[in-house]
Amino acid sequence: MHHLTLAELAAGLAAGDFSSRELTETLLNRVQAHDGDLNSFITVCPERALAQADAADARRAAGRAGPLTGLPVAHKDIFCTRGLRTSAGSKMLDAFVAPYDATVVERLDAAGMVLLGKTNMDEFAMGSSNESSHYGPVRNPWDTATVPGGSSGGSAAALAARLVPAATGTDTGGSIRQPAALSGITGLKPTYGRVSRWGMIAYASSLDQGGPMARSAEDCALLLGAMAGFDPRDSTSAQVPVPDYAAALGGELAGLRIGLPREYFGAGLDADVARAVEAAIDEYRRLGATLVEVSLPSTELAIPAYYVIAPSEASSNLARFDGVRYGHRCAAPRDLHDLYTRSRGEGFGAEVKRRIMVGTYALSAGYYDAYYLKAQRIRRLIRDEFLRAFETVDVLMGPTSPSVAFGLGEKADDPIALYLADIYTVAVNLAGLPAISLPCGFKQGLPVGLQIIGRHFDEARLLAVAHRYQQVTDWHRRAPAGYA
Ligand SMILES: NC(=O)C[C@H](N)C(=O)O
């Protein structure tokens, strides 16, 4: 049953074809068998999972099951889980056990989902390859010599390997969509404010957004419906009603206007990735959509602006890890200064330190106007260009990532090369828009992702448009050899 989608598993549980305990045991066995190779989990919690599965079966027997009751899920290890380690992929939080659940965790728990464990990630979500984790890199099940993408690489790899049918991720500059693309699964980054950030360890607070990762748009719709909604504990959470995403699937595409940003198909895009994405867009034309060329002229400024704003916010957010209140504390500090420097020096990895230094520099007196303020101005330009495009089109389409999965270690010594992998994703975060990545083909056995970007709070349309494509194609059904 591991190959079934979340929606299919829900139907199987409802029909009594199997119990949540049977399903949970099957997947725990798969994790045991395969995760030694993949390293997609930081923590597995079999006892807790089986207890939750039994509770879900009892709830179903009592006639109180909801659509997600009894279905297994894995949370990115950035979401706080009461009584279970939440590490953010960092040595700094290796021993941290949160005293409370994140809102997302709480909501999926209340829906009756079964938590299998916490997935591996780039340290504090900083990365696009899942190589910066304190717990070692995650391997891509399509080719274990390649990366799964990042920073939600553990969630993406676990889904691709059919270890779990649903997972959570967070996306600050592409961390849901890029690993979804490189691992051949479907992932949605919701509008900023759609999903509560309470209990989600902060990286860059004006950009961070949690969202669903699964194997189909239909599954993402089911998950988003349970995750989304106003939360008084997150001051940036939006007071916008949550539509029934699952019910909105299934519409026809006639009349849909798809914008193709010229800048998303230029230099730097792998020719085979371009071919697969263009073939997918052609499929949409056959389904009745109209294609319109649009321009987002500031696209090339998105990476420089993002890599000033995100590190600036990170340098502030990560100041709390001081060896006093949270996380790793050095042995036998001589004085307070020694406690700070050694605790932070030992607890953070190289990429996190790099970003703290970049961000601190960008915010420092004399440089603030030249870097941070300028980056904020670019951010406004980028947002305005998107909003202008959405005056004439309903969605935008293009590649999620300029290439397929690259080799482990290939970009390890070149942070700029890794940052450039975010070229098509970071602008969406700067503008606070929702976007989905879904599988649309392969290059030499490695998956290619199609990105669809929507208007603010138009997730229902994104999911419906993605679902329509998945009704007529089977890219999302393909499993890596050895994991079918
Ligand atoms: N966190 C993300 O969304 C990934 C992005 N590559 C970053 O390192 O900031």
The ligand as a MOL file (V3000), in Angstrom:
LIG
                    3D

  0  0  0     0  0            999 V3000
M  V30 BEGIN CTAB
M  V30 COUNTS 9 8 0 0 0
M  V30 BEGIN ATOM
M  V30 1 N 15.2300 28.1790 2.7850 0
M  V30 2 C 15.0150 28.1820 1.5030 0
M  V30 3 O 13.9060 28.4030 1.0700 0
M  V30 4 C 16.1410 27.7840 0.6060 0
M  V30 5 C 17.0790 28.8040 0.0770 0
M  V30 6 N 17.9070 28.1050 -0.8640 0
M  V30 7 C 17.9390 29.3770 1.1650 0
M  V30 8 O 18.9720 28.8190 1.4140 0
M  V30 9 O 17.6500 30.3930 1.7230 0
M  V30 END ATOM
M  V30 BEGIN BOND
M  V30 1 1 1 2
M  V30 2 2 2 3
M  V30 3 1 2 4
M  V30 4 1 4 5
M  V30 5 1 5 6
M  V30 6 1 5 7
M  V30 7 2 7 8
M  V30 8 1 7 9
M  V30 END BOND
M  V30 END CTAB
M  END
